Amino acid sequence: QVQLVESGGGLVQAGGSLRLSCAASGRTFSSYGMGWFRQAPGKEREFVAAISWRIGITYYADSVKGRFTISRDNAKNTAYLQMHSLKPEDTAVYYCAARRGGGYSIINDYNYWGQGTQVTVSS
């Protein structure tokens, strides 16, 4: 089993930066692909970014390409989402997730989820 805990969210002005962390427990962390999703009030949870478990191939939603960077440090059992040039529309609860198979952007293919961390971007 893998347990995930997000941290690093907060309030930031437009144009600012935040780095989210996802601390994972479990001896098989390196075997999981990791993803970040977000959900704003009244909206469905949407894919943000993912990184493969093998060679670190990354995937991004069009809305965050060029602004967000996903990474992982298997030695520390931690995944990251570096966010810069933040916009008010980035405001949401951000969730870290882990998966063994399926599509990197498919919510139902993820096996484990963190509790979420709030990111609020003011104008």
Stockholm file with secondary structure:
# STOCKHOLM 1.0

chainA/1-123         QVQLVESGGGLVQAGGSLRLSCAASGRTFSSYGMGWFRQAPGKEREFVAAISWRIGITYYADSVKGRFTISRDNAKNTAYLQMHSLKPEDTAVYYCAARRGGGYSIINDYNYWGQGTQVTVSS
#=GR chainA/1-123 SS CCEEEEECCEEEETTCCEEEEEEEESTTGGGSEEEEEEECTTSCCEEEEEECSSSCCEEECTTTTTTEEEEEEGGGTEEEEEECSCCGGGCEEEEEEEESSSCTTCGGGCCEECCCEEEEEEC
#=GC SS_cons         CCEEEEECCEEEETTCCEEEEEEEESTTGGGSEEEEEEECTTSCCEEEEEECSSSCCEEECTTTTTTEEEEEEGGGTEEEEEECSCCGGGCEEEEEEEESSSCTTCGGGCCEECCCEEEEEEC
//
